[in-house]
Amino acid sequence: MERFEKIMELVKDLIKGQFTGYLKINFSQGGISRVEKFEEVLKK
């Protein structure tokens, strides 16, 4: 449950910072095993 709360805080921070990318969350045996963040580096 602690990991889920950390992820929700991350999402809230990304929304506030106008994040332009996506999150990839991998689950393993019912739990969160990995969280990856991809963000656009160059904007036109």
N, CA, C and O atoms as a CHARMM CRD file, in Angstrom:
* protein
*
  176
    1    1 MET  N      0.81300  -1.19400   0.00000 PROA 1      0.00000
    2    1 MET  CA     0.00000   0.00000   0.00000 PROA 1      0.00000
    3    1 MET  C      0.86400   1.26900   0.00000 PROA 1      0.00000
    4    1 MET  O      0.48000   2.29300  -0.56500 PROA 1      0.00000
    5    2 GLU  N      2.02100   1.18400   0.63400 PROA 2      0.00000
    6    2 GLU  CA     2.92500   2.33600   0.70000 PROA 2      0.00000
    7    2 GLU  C      3.41500   2.72600  -0.69700 PROA 2      0.00000
    8    2 GLU  O      3.52400   3.91200  -1.00900 PROA 2      0.00000
    9    3 ARG  N      3.70700   1.73900  -1.52700 PROA 3      0.00000
   10    3 ARG  CA     4.14700   2.03400  -2.89100 PROA 3      0.00000
   11    3 ARG  C      3.04800   2.72700  -3.68800 PROA 3      0.00000
   12    3 ARG  O      3.31600   3.65500  -4.45000 PROA 3      0.00000
   13    4 PHE  N      1.82400   2.27600  -3.51000 PROA 4      0.00000
   14    4 PHE  CA     0.69800   2.89100  -4.20900 PROA 4      0.00000
   15    4 PHE  C      0.56100   4.35800  -3.81900 PROA 4      0.00000
   16    4 PHE  O      0.32200   5.20900  -4.67700 PROA 4      0.00000
   17    5 GLU  N      0.70800   4.65300  -2.55600 PROA 5      0.00000
   18    5 GLU  CA     0.62300   6.03800  -2.08600 PROA 5      0.00000
   19    5 GLU  C      1.75000   6.89000  -2.68200 PROA 5      0.00000
   20    5 GLU  O      1.53100   8.04600  -3.04200 PROA 5      0.00000
   21    6 LYS  N      2.94600   6.32100  -2.78300 PROA 6      0.00000
   22    6 LYS  CA     4.06500   7.04500  -3.38500 PROA 6      0.00000
   23    6 LYS  C      3.79400   7.32900  -4.86000 PROA 6      0.00000
   24    6 LYS  O      4.10300   8.41400  -5.35500 PROA 6      0.00000
   25    7 ILE  N      3.22000   6.35900  -5.55700 PROA 7      0.00000
   26    7 ILE  CA     2.89500   6.55600  -6.96700 PROA 7      0.00000
   27    7 ILE  C      1.84300   7.64200  -7.12900 PROA 7      0.00000
   28    7 ILE  O      1.93200   8.45900  -8.04500 PROA 7      0.00000
   29    8 MET  N      0.85700   7.65800  -6.25900 PROA 8      0.00000
   30    8 MET  CA    -0.18400   8.68600  -6.34500 PROA 8      0.00000
   31    8 MET  C      0.40200  10.07200  -6.09600 PROA 8      0.00000
   32    8 MET  O     -0.00700  11.03800  -6.74100 PROA 8      0.00000
   33    9 GLU  N      1.34900  10.18300  -5.17500 PROA 9      0.00000
   34    9 GLU  CA     2.02700  11.46100  -4.93700 PROA 9      0.00000
   35    9 GLU  C      2.82800  11.87900  -6.17300 PROA 9      0.00000
   36    9 GLU  O      2.83600  13.05200  -6.54700 PROA 9      0.00000
   37   10 LEU  N      3.49600  10.91900  -6.79800 PROA 10     0.00000
   38   10 LEU  CA     4.24300  11.19600  -8.02200 PROA 10     0.00000
   39   10 LEU  C      3.31600  11.72400  -9.10700 PROA 10     0.00000
   40   10 LEU  O      3.63500  12.71000  -9.77200 PROA 10     0.00000
   41   11 VAL  N      2.17800  11.08000  -9.28800 PROA 11     0.00000
   42   11 VAL  CA     1.21600  11.50400 -10.31000 PROA 11     0.00000
   43   11 VAL  C      0.71100  12.91700 -10.02000 PROA 11     0.00000
   44   11 VAL  O      0.60300  13.73700 -10.93200 PROA 11     0.00000
   45   12 LYS  N      0.40700  13.19800  -8.77900 PROA 12     0.00000
   46   12 LYS  CA    -0.05400  14.54500  -8.41400 PROA 12     0.00000
   47   12 LYS  C      1.00500  15.59200  -8.71800 PROA 12     0.00000
   48   12 LYS  O      0.68600  16.66300  -9.23400 PROA 12     0.00000
   49   13 ASP  N      2.26900  15.29600  -8.40300 PROA 13     0.00000
   50   13 ASP  CA     3.36600  16.22400  -8.68700 PROA 13     0.00000
   51   13 ASP  C      3.54600  16.43000 -10.18600 PROA 13     0.00000
   52   13 ASP  O      3.80600  17.54400 -10.64000 PROA 13     0.00000
   53   14 LEU  N      3.40600  15.34400 -10.95500 PROA 14     0.00000
   54   14 LEU  CA     3.54500  15.45700 -12.40800 PROA 14     0.00000
   55   14 LEU  C      2.43300  16.30800 -13.01000 PROA 14     0.00000
   56   14 LEU  O      2.67600  17.08600 -13.93200 PROA 14     0.00000
   57   15 ILE  N      1.22900  16.16700 -12.49900 PROA 15     0.00000
   58   15 ILE  CA     0.10500  16.97000 -12.99000 PROA 15     0.00000
   59   15 ILE  C      0.35700  18.44500 -12.71400 PROA 15     0.00000
   60   15 ILE  O      0.11200  19.29000 -13.57500 PROA 15     0.00000
   61   16 LYS  N      0.84100  18.75400 -11.52900 PROA 16     0.00000
   62   16 LYS  CA     1.13000  20.15200 -11.17700 PROA 16     0.00000
   63   16 LYS  C      2.22300  20.74300 -12.05900 PROA 16     0.00000
   64   16 LYS  O      2.20100  21.93600 -12.36100 PROA 16     0.00000
   65   17 GLY  N      3.17500  19.91800 -12.47100 PROA 17     0.00000
   66   17 GLY  CA     4.29700  20.38200 -13.27600 PROA 17     0.00000
   67   17 GLY  C      4.04400  20.30200 -14.77400 PROA 17     0.00000
   68   17 GLY  O      4.98100  20.45400 -15.55900 PROA 17     0.00000
   69   18 GLN  N      2.80900  20.06800 -15.19000 PROA 18     0.00000
   70   18 GLN  CA     2.42300  19.96600 -16.59800 PROA 18     0.00000
   71   18 GLN  C      3.27400  18.93200 -17.33800 PROA 18     0.00000
   72   18 GLN  O      3.86700  19.23200 -18.37400 PROA 18     0.00000
   73   19 PHE  N      3.32700  17.73900 -16.80900 PROA 19     0.00000
   74   19 PHE  CA     4.07100  16.60700 -17.37000 PROA 19     0.00000
   75   19 PHE  C      3.57200  16.27000 -18.76900 PROA 19     0.00000
   76   19 PHE  O      2.36600  16.15600 -18.98900 PROA 19     0.00000
   77   20 THR  N      4.49800  16.10900 -19.71900 PROA 20     0.00000
   78   20 THR  CA     4.13700  15.73900 -21.09100 PROA 20     0.00000
   79   20 THR  C      4.82600  14.42700 -21.44500 PROA 20     0.00000
   80   20 THR  O      5.85900  14.42300 -22.11400 PROA 20     0.00000
   81   21 GLY  N      4.26800  13.34700 -21.00900 PROA 21     0.00000
   82   21 GLY  CA     4.84600  12.03900 -21.26500 PROA 21     0.00000
   83   21 GLY  C      3.89600  10.96200 -20.79400 PROA 21     0.00000
   84   21 GLY  O      2.67900  11.14800 -20.79000 PROA 21     0.00000
   85   22 TYR  N      4.46000   9.83300 -20.39500 PROA 22     0.00000
   86   22 TYR  CA     3.60700   8.76700 -19.87800 PROA 22     0.00000
   87   22 TYR  C      4.33100   7.96600 -18.81500 PROA 22     0.00000
   88   22 TYR  O      5.56000   7.95500 -18.74600 PROA 22     0.00000
   89   23 LEU  N      3.53800   7.29300 -17.98600 PROA 23     0.00000
   90   23 LEU  CA     4.06600   6.40400 -16.95200 PROA 23     0.00000
   91   23 LEU  C      3.78200   4.96700 -17.35600 PROA 23     0.00000
   92   23 LEU  O      2.73000   4.66400 -17.91900 PROA 23     0.00000
   93   24 LYS  N      4.71500   4.10000 -17.06900 PROA 24     0.00000
   94   24 LYS  CA     4.54700   2.67300 -17.32000 PROA 24     0.00000
   95   24 LYS  C      4.72200   1.96900 -15.98200 PROA 24     0.00000
   96   24 LYS  O      5.77800   2.06800 -15.35700 PROA 24     0.00000
   97   25 ILE  N      3.68900   1.26100 -15.54400 PROA 25     0.00000
   98   25 ILE  CA     3.72500   0.57300 -14.25300 PROA 25     0.00000
   99   25 ILE  C      3.64800  -0.93200 -14.50700 PROA 25     0.00000
  100   25 ILE  O      2.68600  -1.41600 -15.10400 PROA 25     0.00000
  101   26 ASN  N      4.65500  -1.66200 -14.05500 PROA 26     0.00000
  102   26 ASN  CA     4.69100  -3.11300 -14.21200 PROA 26     0.00000
  103   26 ASN  C      4.30600  -3.77300 -12.89200 PROA 26     0.00000
  104   26 ASN  O      4.78200  -3.38700 -11.82400 PROA 26     0.00000
  105   27 PHE  N      3.44300  -4.76600 -12.98900 PROA 27     0.00000
  106   27 PHE  CA     3.00300  -5.51700 -11.82300 PROA 27     0.00000
  107   27 PHE  C      3.58400  -6.92900 -11.87900 PROA 27     0.00000
  108   27 PHE  O      3.68500  -7.52300 -12.95200 PROA 27     0.00000
  109   28 SER  N      3.95900  -7.45500 -10.73000 PROA 28     0.00000
  110   28 SER  CA     4.48100  -8.80500 -10.63500 PROA 28     0.00000
  111   28 SER  C      3.88100  -9.46800  -9.40400 PROA 28     0.00000
  112   28 SER  O      4.06600  -8.98300  -8.28800 PROA 28     0.00000
  113   29 GLN  N      3.18200 -10.54700  -9.59100 PROA 29     0.00000
  114   29 GLN  CA     2.56200 -11.31500  -8.51000 PROA 29     0.00000
  115   29 GLN  C      1.70100 -10.43200  -7.60900 PROA 29     0.00000
  116   29 GLN  O      1.77000 -10.52600  -6.38400 PROA 29     0.00000
  117   30 GLY  N      0.89700  -9.58000  -8.22300 PROA 30     0.00000
  118   30 GLY  CA    -0.04400  -8.75900  -7.46600 PROA 30     0.00000
  119   30 GLY  C      0.53500  -7.49100  -6.87100 PROA 30     0.00000
  120   30 GLY  O     -0.19100  -6.72800  -6.23500 PROA 30     0.00000
  121   31 GLY  N      1.82000  -7.24700  -7.06100 PROA 31     0.00000
  122   31 GLY  CA     2.43400  -6.03900  -6.51100 PROA 31     0.00000
  123   31 GLY  C      3.10100  -5.21800  -7.60100 PROA 31     0.00000
  124   31 GLY  O      3.30400  -5.69700  -8.71700 PROA 31     0.00000
  125   32 ILE  N      3.43400  -4.00400  -7.27700 PROA 32     0.00000
  126   32 ILE  CA     4.10200  -3.12100  -8.22000 PROA 32     0.00000
  127   32 ILE  C      5.59000  -3.46400  -8.21900 PROA 32     0.00000
  128   32 ILE  O      6.25300  -3.39600  -7.18400 PROA 32     0.00000
  129   33 SER  N      6.09900  -3.83100  -9.37900 PROA 33     0.00000
  130   33 SER  CA     7.50800  -4.20300  -9.43700 PROA 33     0.00000
  131   33 SER  C      8.37900  -3.10100 -10.02400 PROA 33     0.00000
  132   33 SER  O      9.57000  -3.03200  -9.71800 PROA 33     0.00000
  133   34 ARG  N      7.80800  -2.23500 -10.86200 PROA 34     0.00000
  134   34 ARG  CA     8.62600  -1.21700 -11.51600 PROA 34     0.00000
  135   34 ARG  C      7.74800  -0.09100 -12.01700 PROA 34     0.00000
  136   34 ARG  O      6.64200  -0.32500 -12.50500 PROA 34     0.00000
  137   35 VAL  N      8.24100   1.13700 -11.89600 PROA 35     0.00000
  138   35 VAL  CA     7.56100   2.31400 -12.42500 PROA 35     0.00000
  139   35 VAL  C      8.56100   3.06000 -13.29800 PROA 35     0.00000
  140   35 VAL  O      9.65200   3.41200 -12.85100 PROA 35     0.00000
  141   36 GLU  N      8.17000   3.29900 -14.56300 PROA 36     0.00000
  142   36 GLU  CA     9.03800   4.02800 -15.48500 PROA 36     0.00000
  143   36 GLU  C      8.33000   5.30100 -15.92400 PROA 36     0.00000
  144   36 GLU  O      7.12100   5.30200 -16.15900 PROA 36     0.00000
  145   37 LYS  N      9.08900   6.38000 -16.03100 PROA 37     0.00000
  146   37 LYS  CA     8.55100   7.67300 -16.45700 PROA 37     0.00000
  147   37 LYS  C      9.24900   8.09000 -17.73400 PROA 37     0.00000
  148   37 LYS  O     10.47700   8.15400 -17.78600 PROA 37     0.00000
  149   38 PHE  N      8.46200   8.37600 -18.77100 PROA 38     0.00000
  150   38 PHE  CA     8.99900   8.83900 -20.04000 PROA 38     0.00000
  151   38 PHE  C      8.45500  10.23200 -20.29300 PROA 38     0.00000
  152   38 PHE  O      7.24600  10.45900 -20.24400 PROA 38     0.00000
  153   39 GLU  N      9.35900  11.16000 -20.56400 PROA 39     0.00000
  154   39 GLU  CA     8.95300  12.53900 -20.75600 PROA 39     0.00000
  155   39 GLU  C      9.55300  13.08900 -22.04800 PROA 39     0.00000
  156   39 GLU  O     10.68600  12.77100 -22.40700 PROA 39     0.00000
  157   40 GLU  N      8.79100  13.89800 -22.72000 PROA 40     0.00000
  158   40 GLU  CA     9.26200  14.54000 -23.94200 PROA 40     0.00000
  159   40 GLU  C     10.33000  15.56100 -23.56200 PROA 40     0.00000
  160   40 GLU  O     10.09400  16.41000 -22.70200 PROA 40     0.00000
  161   41 VAL  N     11.48200  15.49000 -24.18100 PROA 41     0.00000
  162   41 VAL  CA    12.59500  16.36200 -23.84300 PROA 41     0.00000
  163   41 VAL  C     12.50900  17.68800 -24.61000 PROA 41     0.00000
  164   41 VAL  O     12.67100  18.76100 -24.02900 PROA 41     0.00000
  165   42 LEU  N     12.25600  17.60200 -25.90000 PROA 42     0.00000
  166   42 LEU  CA    12.19400  18.80200 -26.73200 PROA 42     0.00000
  167   42 LEU  C     10.74700  19.08200 -27.12800 PROA 42     0.00000
  168   42 LEU  O     10.05600  18.20500 -27.64700 PROA 42     0.00000
  169   43 LYS  N     10.30600  20.28600 -26.88300 PROA 43     0.00000
  170   43 LYS  CA     8.96600  20.70000 -27.30300 PROA 43     0.00000
  171   43 LYS  C      9.12000  21.76300 -28.37500 PROA 43     0.00000
  172   43 LYS  O     10.02100  22.59800 -28.30200 PROA 43     0.00000
  173   44 LYS  N      8.25900  21.73700 -29.35500 PROA 44     0.00000
  174   44 LYS  CA     8.31300  22.76300 -30.41100 PROA 44     0.00000
  175   44 LYS  C      7.25400  23.80500 -30.20000 PROA 44     0.00000
  176   44 LYS  O      7.14700  24.74500 -30.98800 PROA 44     0.00000
